[in-house]
Amino acid sequence: MTIGQSQANGGGGAGRPSRILPVLLEALDRLTRLAYQISAALLGMIVVIYCTEIVMRYFFLSPTIWAHDTVTYMLCAMLFLAAPEVARTNSHIAVTLLLEGLTEPARGRAERVLWIASAVVTLGVAGITLTEVMRLYDRNILTLGTVALPKWWFAVFIPLGFGLVGLQFLSLTIAPERHRAKDLKV
């Protein structure tokens, strides 16, 4: 029985997946894809900002005071918003030499152990960085850039990204067949 099947196949005994799980996994995937699309838009904006800076600096001899800082903050958000999609599709860089030497059942078990360990680590990092973001907010700590802005505006993408990555690693352990690199959609 797969996760998406209903309990119509003979009751809802113990050990059967609930009907809410596929809905939660689909919501997680939709949120992850939205984050990825925002990340792609940020990349486009970074290119436009840098091109604007080049034109202003070299053609009009009037560089902007905001381009470098803006691109730096956008890059942070872009990276942490794209990472969950990489985890969702299980297309991250991995050293698979040891896994490839295992039998198929052993490889599946080893991958699940790795995914659980990855989920624990990334969700732990999400918790730690969320605590730091709350500290930045409480103390109203500002950036050191040309224009001082609240640091938490940009740091919030770190626990968000790590949290989504951790949840995607958990979803890999629950339903690995849903996650294939060929499913990558923008």
LINDA-V400056 format. One record per pair of residues at least 24 apart in sequence whose C-alpha atoms are under 8 Angstrom apart, sorted by the first residue. I is the first residue (numbers start at 1). J is the second residue. Records with the same first field share a line. If there is no record, write none. Layout:
I: J  J
This chain:
3: 175
25: 171
28: 164  167  168
29: 88
32: 81  84  85  88  164
33: 85  185  186
35: 81  82  84
36: 81  82  83  84  85  186
37: 186
38: 78  81
39: 77  78  79  81  82
40: 78  82
42: 74  75  77  78
43: 74  75  78
46: 71  74  75
65: 146
66: 146  147
69: 145  146
73: 154
76: 154  157  158
77: 154  157  158
80: 157  158  160  161  162
81: 157  160  161
82: 161
83: 161  162  165
84: 161  162  164  165  168
85: 165  184
87: 165  168  169
88: 165  168  169  172  179  180
89: 179  180  181  182  183  184
90: 179  180  181
91: 180  181
112: 172  173
115: 169  170  172  173
116: 169  170  173
118: 166  169
119: 165  166  167  168  169  170
120: 166
121: 166
122: 162  163  165  166
123: 162  163  165  166  167
125: 159  162
126: 158  159  160  161  162  163
127: 159  163
128: 159
129: 158  159
130: 156  158  159
